[in-house]
């Protein structure tokens, strides 16, 4: 539990730093271009949220939201999915655990207070969801007075447990949102949520009501944009250049990973060769990968982009193969020519083995779950 709480604290510190970065760049840019007159009044919305729930099994929760903005009201649908399959092979015995859960539901964000220039808002968060959950486990252990090697007085006994049912959740929260661009907003929020799993034997929640904190991005597609004067450099990414990306992302079991990538940008495509550095809680091995990003929407002033990304990597170490792939939609905001703040939420697949080592059991992991990431993309024009 301690390491999950630490991971959550790291996420919050990273989110606060990126918030400060966005506010700073927006303030400095105000000297050369007009101040954003107001938040967008309406438009289609893509949102990405990363929440920290310290007392829950899913300490980090990543959600993607699709919806529409009507004035001060943002309505959308968000969802979450996770599937874990873990086998443990100690020196004697065996255990196998399978877990799967998902939920989907409506979400609303209401701006009830605004600054004079409408760039800063105090917002209320409201959400609900319904889905399913299931868990199956089997454990084989040796029961007896003698050593399993003797086979004289004892035997291996297998125990199996399972459960499944309906999952219900709700959340209420307050936060602050900053619009660094008419179509790009960043928010930090906190509140309470309820998460209930219902089964044939009754309902339970661990605990019934708990606190959460959240960092999120929202992109309003088709929002009005500010004018660009002739004195300003051309905003957005150069059409051709060297790309450097640095991101922090979540991974299965509430871990945080780092990723560095180097590549090229050609018009709306960016190709990166990089490396994932997973947290040692899972496996201490870096995973080389290849990532492709494609811009599918770009605002008129070239500062806001909606992109799709996909990546895959494979690493072979002695008795420790690791395979990982990712796919996600994301938002990219160019705070200055050639420097963008990015965020994305999508799906991650991961398979790896850990060998038996100094009394620790051999492990086989298979995960399919949501993930989220935030970072910086820099492009040097050629």
Secondary structure, 3 states (H helix, E strand, C coil): CHHHHHHHHHHHHHHHHHHHHHHHHHHHHCCCCCCCCCCCCEEEEEEEEEEECCCCCCCEEEEEEEEEEECCEEEEEEEEEEEEEEEEECCCCEEEEEEEEEEEEEEEEEEEEECCCCCEEEEEEEEEEEEEEEEEEEEEEEEECCCCCCCCCEEEEEEEEEEEEEEEEEEEEEEEEEEEECCEEEEEEEEEEEEEEEECCEEECCCCEEEEEEEEEEEEECCCCCCCCCCCCCCCCCCEEEEEEEEEEEECCCEEEEEEEEEEEECCEEEEEEEEECCCCCCCCEEEEEEEEEEEEECCCCCEEEEEEEEEEEEEECCEEEEEEEEEEEEEEEEECCEEEEEEEEEEEEEEEECCECCECEEEEEEEEEEEEEEEEEEEEC
